[in-house]
Amino acid sequence: MQFKHLLTLCFLALTCFFFEPAFAQNKVITGKVTDKKDGSSLIGVTVGAGGGIGTQTNVDGTFRLSVPASTTSLVFNYIGYKSTTVNLDGKTFLAVTLESSSTSLNEVVVIGYGSTRVKDATGSVASLSPKDFNKGVIATPEQLLQGRIAGVQVTPSSGEPGAGATINIRGASSIRSGTSPLYVVDGVPLDNGGTSGGTDAGAGSSSARNPLAFINPADIENISVLKDASASAIYGSRGANGVILITTRKGRKGQGIQFGASTSVSKAAKTYDLLGREDFLKGVESVGSDPAAVDYGGNTDWQKEILRTAVSQNYNLAFGGASNTGNYRASAGYDKQQGIVKNTDLRRFNARINASQSFFGERVKFDLTSLYSNVKDRFAPITNNAGFNGSLIGAALQTNPTIPVYDAQGRYYNLNGYDAAGFPTGNSFRNPVSMLNQIDDTDNINRYLNNLSLTLRLVEGLSYKGNIGVDRSDGLRQTFFDPTIVGFTDGGNVRDLPIPSATGNGRGVLQYNQLRSTTTEHTLNYDKKFSNNSTVTALVGYSYATYKSFNRSDIGWGTANKKEFVKDYFDYDGYTHRLAYPVGDSSSYKLQSYFARVNYSYKDRYILTGTVRRDGSSRFGVNNQYATFPAAAAKWRISSESWAPKSIFDDLSLRLNYGQTGNQDYPSYASKRLRQINYYGTSSSQVNAENPDLKWETQTAYGAGLDFTLMKGRLSGTIDYFNKSQKDLLFLQDLAQPAADTRYWVNLPGNVRNTGVEVGLNFAAVQSSRAKGFTWDINYNMTFVKNRVENFGNRNVITGNIDGQGLSGAYSQFIGNGYPLYTFNVSQYNGLDADGFGIYPDGIDALTPHGSPLPTFLAGISNSFTYGNWNASFFVNGATGFYIYNNTANAFFYKGNLVSGRNVTKEIAVTNENALNSGEVSSRFVEKGDFIRLANAVIGYTFPVKASVFKSLRVSVTGQNLLLITGYSGLDPEINTNKERNGVPSRGIDYTSYPSARTFTFGLNASF
């Protein structure tokens, strides 16, 4: 009987969770909400009756709401529209029209630990919804906002699906520690680990993948960017690089089933103009070499051999609903994004559940977000730092076009032939097709992100919220080399363990990566409106987070004379392996925080915000484990003053802000004395010495902003000035020798300053008064930014490695006082003399600054049109004032390569360059990166679906990277190959990068 009673109790609890009780003494109000401009139905409009009673409109704009008999009015709120109050006057059906507000003053934006109206925001916060996102093939969330927000620069490392990206919010600020913003997904701060870079098997190593690839862009409802210190200080020691808040979609009443599918076709937007067979032989002859000696009888376009027309597919399915007390949404998505380089792709499966339920008149509320993601990547051997033989792209660019892909026996062509056992000999040539097909490189990452929160409404205006977030990632990257692969005859060494060459032995590498993080937070929220038209909202909170990571690499190889290509590391049948476990590192850190924020508003005219956070981190020295990060901001709504020029401004506000934030994105245990043991356990090497005084990088920032609307809301804009300076710069410093230790982490003197101005404008250029008439909306943003290193003394930090034949140890950048970060520091090149040799007026060893890879101007403009059921938009972005170092040209494109039987571009072949002229690191390869790009264009049609199985049906065509105007000679100026030196990051170097694609996407979206 006890079990029966328990079962009954559980059933009743579930019933309470999913069903709302019926109340007597109520009346039912129904209605429909439409757009005043075009008469279209508005989905998801919030309809409120006060006291926590409310609902949302269905897909056809209708609603049904049970309210107390005493209710006299309803309030209608919708993002991008003016809030409207409608009196009931005894009516039970309401036909409501909402007027678009281009100023979006009543739009709710997500901020740290809460949300606010745009009109009440004192800090610089930018927000994008799905209608503003970039469309098409989107692998990672930052691609949605690339170019769309003033002050935010997104630079992909390459055109590969799922490639990493460098994101700077109001400029780059750090020398050695991380420069990426903090990502918070549904309230869970992320650690950006969980992916592996490619192993070096004689062709260089590759960067880790984008850590945000696990998020399905179709699940994202909103992206908010906290740009200034007053907005991001609530995240304290992790807010110095800005904060990006990602909010996923929730269930809505009447949502039903939603389905989306798309097919995309991609090709390389640009390839190098290399010599074909006949021109190549003429070029060889022109440099005094014998064409017959390098003519192997073939006619091969090596770029064509490794590139393809890629076809990608995307499918998304979601269903959900809502009641007055809860909502739910479940979704699943599958992507297969083919890369334009053969044998590359990204496959992603996501499943997500978001649910919310209130009890006891909304006094108790539970919220759950739960995500499972599986991402599988397939890689081509494209690396950051290959030698003169090159990785795949480098090999394809320089390989003799007269060499055939296969020899007469059907084997991959090898210049030095094969030995008696059938193994290729020599190391002077790497067959690109062999590299594609005889290296198998894949990864498989499973990630789980869950957040559960409980909200208790304690008394009127006071509530408690507690939540726990768990992030777990498990990744395995497997790389296998065929023992008959051409040209990989170099061995290696990992922690004193000798590794034989891949050619003749094969190789298998397994890289395990695990990431575990748990975040627990408790907050008290207070919201009170007083009789004098003033409002106070306050927040106090406590956070405790733990982060753990573990990585291990297992390396194996076969015995001699075994030619089987085995792709199973643990398969011993016929392919004897030597197993080794040379790399296995783990790290962890803890972060404990106390924070508070108070917002005071008087008559909606004067608004003050104060924020403080105190963080303690185990990453720092015992003498500096805690630090305090304060911030303050004020807003004055000038247009509310009696003397304000209301005939000109519909709204005019001035904002002022000041604050401090921190950066602790650098290795755990850096303040401790660490040594690394070799594979045999017989010796150790130093990682770093102890520094108990190590502390955060601290950024101090201040600024001012002006928000305005004109022309009855048709034109709105924001102008911001910012000035931020980062000090106590983290750096791994070499110690003067002799000493017991060789290096240790320190806080360098000096600071990195970024100053600039941001402008954002929104203009409703054409507003039709007729239903389904023509409309035209324009959104424009631009940023002016200046970066400088200050108070750095005579210290110069070098970085920006340059690779290629004869360039061992070469570099191109330095960090020095008075210059922007990563300034190119190379010898001056003044062209070729009469004999075809380079002119270096100050000498080849005299290095001088030659510009920065950091843009001084960024801009983006979008135009959106509607006419009847048609809609169209196009987006153009650009940047100026920056330079690119063309390491690809430095390594491969000089005339002396023809002497060695290696290919060059047509442009190089017709110059008067002497074949003996060397390719030194110089300003010859520093090029302006200025560009304008037609980045995104969409045209779509929404079908009228009256009395059909569909609630909505839309088709669209999207184009990405349609046109690029630039003087840069490489494939794409928006590039950032990782060329770090001694752990110091680089910027703006292009080396045999994965090409960017031009893509067309055909999409269908339907709801039922």
Buried (B, 14 or more C-beta within 10 A) or exposed (E): EEEEEEEEEEEEEEEBBEEBEEEEEBEEBEBBBBBBBBEBBBBBBBBBBEEEBBBBBBBBBBBBBBBEEEBEEBBBBBBBBBBBEBEBEEEEEBEBBBEBBBBBBBBBBBBBBBBBBBBBBBBBBBBBBBEBBBBBBBBBBBBBBBBBBBBBBBBBBBBBBBBBBBBBBBBBBBBBBBBBBBBBBBBBBBBBBBBBBBBBBBBBBBBBBBBBBBBBBBBBBBBBBBBBBBBBBBBBBBBBBBBBBBBBBBBBBBBBEBBBBBEBBBBBBEBBEBBBBEBBBEBBEBBEBEBEEBBBEBEBBBBEBBBBEBEBBBBBBBBBBBBBBBBBBBBBBBBBBBBBBBBBBBBBBBBBBBBBBBBEEBBEBBBBBBBBBBBBBBBBBBBBBBBBBBBBBBBBBBBBBBBBBEBEEEBBBBBBEBEEEEBBBBBEBBBBBBBBBBBBBBBBBBBBBBBBBEBBBEEEBBBEBBBBBBBBBBBBBBBBBBBBBBBBBBEBEBBBBEBBBBBBBBBBBBBBBBBBBBBBBBBBBBBEEEEEEBBBBBBBBBBBBBBBBBBBBBBBBBEEEBBBBBEEBEEEEEBEBEEBEBBEEEBBBBBBBBBBBBBBBBEBBBBBBBBBBBBBBBBBBEEBBBBEBBBBBBBBBBBBEEEBEEEEBBBBBBBBBBBBBBBBBBBBBBBBBBEEEBBEEEEEEBBBBBBEEBBBBBBBBBBBBBBBBBEEBBBBBBBBBBBBBBBBBBBBBEBEEEEEBBBBBBBBEBBBBBBBBBBBBBBBEBBBEEEBBBBBBBBBBBBBBBBBBEEBEEBEBBBBBBBBBEBEEBBBBBBBBEBBBBBBBBBBBEEBEEEBEBEBEEEBEEBEBBBBBBBBBBBBBBBBBBBEEEBBBBBBBBBBBBBBBBBBBBBBBBBBBBBBBBBBBBEBBEEEBBBEBBBBBBBBBBBBBBBBBBBBBBBBBBEEBEEEEEBBBBBBBBBBBBEBEBEBBBBBBBBBBBBBBEEBBBBBBBBBBBBBBBBBBEBEBBBB
